[in-house]
Structure formats: C-alpha cells, structure tokens
Amino acid sequence: MKVNHSFSHSEAACLVSRTRREFLRDAAGLVAGGAVLQASPFARGESVRKKRKVVVVTFGGGARDQETFAPEGQENIPHMLSEMAPQSSFFTHVTNKGILGHYVATASLATGVYETLNNFASVAPEHPTIFEYFRKELKRPSSDAWVVAPSNGFHRIGESEVRGFGPGQGARVILPKRLLGLASAGRDVDLEHLLHDNYETPLYTPVLAGGEVELHQMETILKLSVGDFASHARTLSSPDELSLYIAKRLMREEAPSLLWITMHDIDVAHSGAFSLYIDGIRRTDRLCAELWKTIQTEPEYAGNTTMFVLPDFGRDSDFDAGGNGFQHHRTGDAASRTTWMMVLGAGARQGVVYDTPVQSIDLVPSIGAMMGFSPSQSSGKLIRELV
Amino acid sequence: MLPRDLKAESFASYPPEARRIAIDHLETLRRLPLSFVPSLLRELIDYDYKFPVERSTIEKEISALKSLKDAEVHEWFTEFAAISLSSSLTTFSWVDLPAQFVEQEAAYLWSTHQLDSFRKAAKDYGDRLERLKEPEPNDLRRLGIAVVGRDVSTYDGLLFKNLRKHGTYFTSVSPQNGLKSLLAAVEKRAEADQARYAHWYVDGGSPVAHSDRITSVAYDALAPVRNSLLKRMQAEISRPGMGPEELRTVLARLNPADVGMEGNMDPVLSRFQLKLFTEGSGTQIYSTTFVQWTSREILRRAQARTLLVRYAPRQRQRPLNELLAGEHGEAELDPSGSLIDAEMGAYYHWINQQRLPGSEGSGFIAWFEGHNQAVAIGPSMPRGTESNSAIDLERLVSLVLA
C-alpha cells in the first residue's frame, strides 16, 4: 500500500462526518435528523426560559473518530454510546475553522467568533463572551454564570474587555487545580497528580494573584472547608475528576443557569503515549455520563437543563505527513478540524443524528436563542435544528 | 529584508558547506518569495549535519529551482507570493534564524486564516518537485521491524489491530532467539549494503550487542543527555520573560557539546540525537514516545533501508511537571501501557515507511517479544489473513521480502 492523502479538506470532512453518522446509526440505533425535522422542541414560553439551564462540556482536549465513534474506538466510550447518544440530538459534522490551541479554541467557542489571541498568553477573549451576553440581557447576577476550567491559562475565559461588556459582567471562573494548590500548600498530602497545569506547554503555569480570596470563596460558595477539599481530592485520580467534583458542588450550592466545564485529561496525548490518551478518553466518557446523571437528579437541573458535549477540536490524522497522528493538533487537516456535538435534555430531540455541517462558533447564537439573549458580535449562525 | 536583498555576506553565520551552497545559488534564492525562502534555508542551514539522503534532496531541490525560467518561477510560486506576512516577520532575522521564522510564520498564518492557503501552496510545490524526481534504482528493498511488549507476560487485547488488515497475522511464531535472529538479519543487510546511515537499530532501553555497521540509538545510553537537557530547560523557564516560543529558540540553538555529548562523536549522529529531544514532544520522559519519534525521524530524514526498533517499558504516568523535573529517583514502569503505546508506534512505523520510495516492495514485521504473535506485511503476504503455521522470525523476514 502506498500511503496518500489526496482528499480535499471538504471531501475529507464530509467523509468523516458521514462515517460517524453511520457508525452511530449502527451502534446506538439513532435516526437521521431530516426525517424528523418538525417544529422546534425549544419553542417554549418565556416562563420556561426563565428556568432554563444550560451546561456546556468541552470533551477535551480533542479526540479522533477512530478512538471514539468509529467501530474500533467505540469500546472507549461505552457511556456516551449506550447511555447518552440514544437520548441526544447528535451533530456529526462540526467544523472548527479557527486556531487549534485549547485556550484560543475554547475562547472562540465561548464568544462565537474565531479568536486570534495568543494561545499561551494570559489575555481575555477579544469579543464578548456568552456569559456577558447572558448576564447583560437577562439581567442575571454573577452567581448565575460559572466556568470550571482546567488550567491557570484559562483564568480570563469568563469575560472580555469589550466596551459595554467586560470586567465584572461575565462568568465567575473557578480553577479547581489552583484551588487545590492553595488548599494543599504546606500540607503533607501527595496531590501532584491533580496539579499539573496543561499538556500543550507543560512547563508553563501562569502565576495568578488573589489566593486568599479564592479560598474564602471556596468556603462560602462551595460550602467546602479547605481540609475537606484536600482530603476528598486525595481520592481522585485526575484533574478532570477534580473539575467534575467542583462542578457538582457548584450545581448543588449555586445552581448556575449557565455552567461551562472544560475537560482536558485527553490532551495527555501530547506526551506521545497512546495508552494514556486512551485512558483519558475513557475517563472523560465516564465523567460526562456522571455529569449527565447529576443533571437529571439535581432538583434545580432535572427536567429544565440542556447539556452540550463537544470537543474543542479533533487531532491530526495518521495519514498527514506533517503531523504525528494522535499526538498533536497542528496540521489543520480535516481530522483535526472536524468534530461532533451531542445535545441532551430539555428541548433536545432524542436519538436523532444530524449531518448538517455546523461550525463550533454556531454554539453561542444557538444557546442565545434557547435562553433568550442575542450575541450581537458573534459571527456564528443559528443551528436551526435546535431552535 | 526581502529575498531580493540577499548578499553573500548574509550567510556569514552558516556552517561552511551550507554557506557555499547558499552563495552558489544566490540568484536563485533572490527570485523566491519571503513566505517560502526561510523554509528552504531551514533545511540548508543544517546541511553540514544532514544525512546523505537529505543532502542529496537539498541539492536536487536547489538545482531544480535554479533551472526554472522566470515564467516558471512565477507559476510555481504564485500561491506563496499571495501569502501576506506581517511587518514583524519581514523585519525578522530570517536568514540567521530560519526555523524560528517558520514557527512564527505558522502562528501568523493560523491567526490570519491563511494556513489552508499555505498548506495548498506547499502541497502543490511538493507535487511539482515530486514530478521532477527520477527513480533511484536500489536493489535492497526496505525492511522495517518493530519489536513490542518487552516484559509483558500476557495480553488479552487484540494485538496489531491496525496492521493486520495489511498483512498476515501469525500466531505460532517461535520466540526462541527472536531478537538475535532479527538483529542478524539487519547485520546481514548492513554487510551487503554499506551505505552510511542506511541500517538502524533503535532500543527503548539498553541495546543488545550488534555490529558496528548498524547505526544505533538507545534511550538508556542517552540518559545523561536527557538529564542535562531537562536541567537546562528548568533553568531557562525560571528566567523572567521566558515563554514557550523563547524556550524553543533556546533549544534550537543548542549544540551537542552544550548537553555533554562528547566531541569525538559523529557530528551528524550527535546532532540527530539532540534534535530527538529538542524537537520531539514527550521523548524526554517516555521511552515509548522516544522510540516512536526516533523511528519517524530516521525514516523521514535518513530514509533508512533497514530499521529495527525495540520498545521497552516506559515509566508510569506522573505529573508532567514532575517528570520533566526528573524527580522521584527510580521510576516505576508500566509494561502493559507501554505495549499499547508500542503497538500504535509500530503502526506509525509502517505508515512512515510506506511514505518512502519503493514502498510497493518493502517489507514489515511487528513481533510481540518473547511470544508467538507477529504480523508480517510484504508484497507477497496475503492481506487480512491469519496463519497458525509454526514459523521462526528468520523465515518471516525472508517471507516479507519475497
């Protein structure tokens, strides 16, 4: 066999999308979306909107079909495949046309604009975030929008510096690992396995100020003592497990209407160890299912919450000579740009697959339409199948 | 500065051979767009430390460019010329630091949504060069061998699942003297074809005894280099103003002597080994990643005719910051995780081998060390089949090249 990769980007992306749809239909018994397109399930009264909650989970940092939804990868995602997919509207063809770095891509998801900021700099998004639109238009307090983020590099993801929006008007950002680092300082506990900052640049951890305030917040908002937090953390095996733990506390104590959780265990793939990458996918699969169960059982969330699960982007194909397969997301090829999105819960049609091409920046306007705000500066489009 | 402003003095910092070629081809370089030239110089600046195949490739590429008429230059480089660059890139010291320029250019292309255009331009350029290539006759067909799973006693998973469809899966391979017979096959080929850097043996642990005719790289033997490099990295990142890009620039400028490699070593090989750590990701901490990346680079750069790689257990996962700091002394190993890493590494080994000329006739074997399972791929091997016939590895080597 001679290895070649002569597909154009768009052909390859369509192929990825189509095969994903066929895998899903076979594996989870889902139906094609075109056949059931009817009046929007989200067309509800204003009173329902007020109670509406949205949870966004980025399935990070990027996983490919052959390790997830393709037949050879399905063993890695048993929960998403058998428990979540049948309950979801599944979009097979989500394209990210922006910069494929985790912070900048997450910022793009959150603003609905392909951001061009430096992925490794401590800067705010260049456009208003979904959290700012949400709070400003719906006059919501800061407690109603939260981000749980993986690394110190994400600490400014909650709000832009755009005039009319900006500081104080976005989401509150909680960095579980930073909290744990503060909580365990000076204590004789081995929590290093939960504290490494990120995998794209493992040597760099931006230094943040204000630790005392954050520890105070942990006690007052999460109702969690420093000792209990550190003690519980010792029972966890990964940073994403820590993030889920904090997210569940937030849901219980604050019940934010807009909650954004960024996972990143999968990005251990940058180390080049395939088995660790697979472990990360399996863990994230389990954590997503656990979060979905929590949503269904927490009184504030059950029945009125829509959950979005989507990777920020994919990873390089095995067959692009410019990359090194699963290890990175540097080539910009179709495999690294084409992903999927799963939508579950309030208003989502169950067991439906849509292969309509959408972009990752379409998330913000679509959530805006669901919740009743207008992301005026977003360049994304409404996903009609959702609104 | 733009390419049209290039002068002989511009290349004063280049090593002797690279400088000679640049000066000999000044007129050629002056005709090319800035979005392209640093990519060429990035290869040229290391010419003195390149493998013979790489040197030949550079020479042929520059000769091909030199032969182009003005209209052809326009045709070949229209897409590159259409790429817009920032003023900071045009004023960058791209002649002296072409690799750093290319890295910054890539970031700029991402941020200005020009990456796809650049990729297309690069692909079209590569296709044009490919069409000019004349096949080089070589009687020795390429052979790749991946030995995986050292120290794993049992494995219940589906082994070599990506490779099986391309060849025959054997379930009754005799493991007796397996590694020895594979190395003997490599030595025999190295004896018959004495081209430099054509026959390689890579070990993720300590190498077993082998002929001097084989070029060898081993993870354990490079421990002092890794440790020296990691210490240097830790020292650099603690400096104010140091960021990822700055660190890469520092690493790119390192010489083998900077990390304790002895001066009497083969300069081509020592540079190659240093780059495995300064350009690879994860090679510094996981032996499985080191072997996979090394096999990729040997095939991409040296175009090895024979490449035997043997994976060894890597250390168990710990926080990356801790691994990079080289803390906690003796590392606990993860043999079963390493087998999964190595299985994927073997698949990438085969893919990278298939990218090289003569792929239709090449042979490949992946063997579970100490066990009875192997997959064999070659022009005469049935694909997607399984054989339970008793066979030894020496026979398997002859089969894949039959």
Interface residues (C-beta under 8 A of the other chain):
Chain A: M1 K2 V3 H9 E72 K97 I99 L100 Y114 T116 F120 E192 H193 L195 H196 D197 Y199 T201 P202 L203 Y204 T205 V268 H270 S271 G272 A273 F274 S275 L276 I278 D279 D318 F319 A321 G322 N324 G325 F326 Q327 H328 T331 G332
Chain B: W110 S111 T112 H113 L115 D116 R119 K161 H166 M233 I237 G243 P244 L247 G280 S281 G282 T283 I285 Y286 T288 T289 Q292 W293 R296 R314 Q317 R318 P319 L320 N321 E322 L324 D334 S336 G337 S338 L339 I340 D341 E343 M344 G345 Y347 Y348 I351 Q354 R355 S359 E360
